[in-house]
Amino acid sequence: MAVWFGLGGSVIGGFLADRMGPRKLAMAMTVALGMLWLLFGLGHGKWVDPMFIKAMVCAEGLCYGMFAVSLFAIFMGVSWKAVAASQFTAYMAIMNLSNTGGAWCVGRFQQWLSEPQIFMVLGLFQMAVAAILWWIEIEEAQKAVDSRKE
């Protein structure tokens, strides 16, 4: 079921990225994901409730689908046409590497933190990503890229 929410988030995210801009959508969804993980950590007493788990998994799929699509739009927007395929592929590889790195960190965090605390810490970290996205200016990057010779 969560896969359908992820698919729906991707479709909705495409429309929203066109309407409000991919950077704003990425910022909104990174905060939403962080809040979900924070809520999940704070609600650890409900981890035995199947409805709570289903709701969280579906909400995460929806938000992540929109987040991923907005990042794809940003990646495409800042890629130089002469090497766009390679550059976009590099961005995607870095995005996948961040997932692997995050999983590695969680394994290390288990030595010092409980599972609910890990979700809360990573939720706060995820929300901090919005600050990085704030500084990305897609239009300026496109102008700089367009000024280069093909």
Buried (B, 14 or more C-beta within 10 A) or exposed (E): EBEEBBEBBBEBBBEBBEEEBBBBBBBBBBBBBBBBBBBBBEBBEBBEEEEBEEEBBBBBBBBBBBBBBBBBBBBBBBBBEEEBEEBBEEBEEEEEEEEEEEEEBBEEBEEEBEBBBBBBBBBBEBBEBBEEBEEBEBEEBBEEBEEEEE
